[in-house]
Amino acid sequence: MELAGIACQFLETLAFMTTSDFDLNAISLEELELLTQRKREQLHQEAVEKQAQLESEIAQVSQQIEELRTRKEQLETELRAVNKSLGNGSGDRTSKRAPRKPKKPAEAEPLLAPEA
């Protein structure tokens, strides 16, 4: 049992150490594999945490977008009501100017001068 306790303590120590803490010539292949596995697990855990954080942030932004859409619709409805009460017709925000009349053929600039 004492050997198992020492092994656990060694593994816990390795979890907090990097390869720079060791003399590479003194590290066995087994120790290097253990360090590599620990680092891989650490990187995986960090990636999982980052993924969860990004997914959460995306969900929050989506919720904010939906709330802003709802607010925009409310404001547009209110604007139409105000414009209607002011006598501005449908309440559209478009220009009220009448469209231009097309030019009569006599007013249009000739492309070629008539031959005499």
HELIX and SHEET records of a PDB file:
HELIX    1   1 GLU A    2  ALA A   15  1                                  14    
HELIX    2   2 THR A   19  ASP A   21  5                                   3    
HELIX    3   3 LEU A   24  ALA A   26  5                                   3    
HELIX    4   4 LEU A   29  SER A   85  1                                  57    
END                                                                             
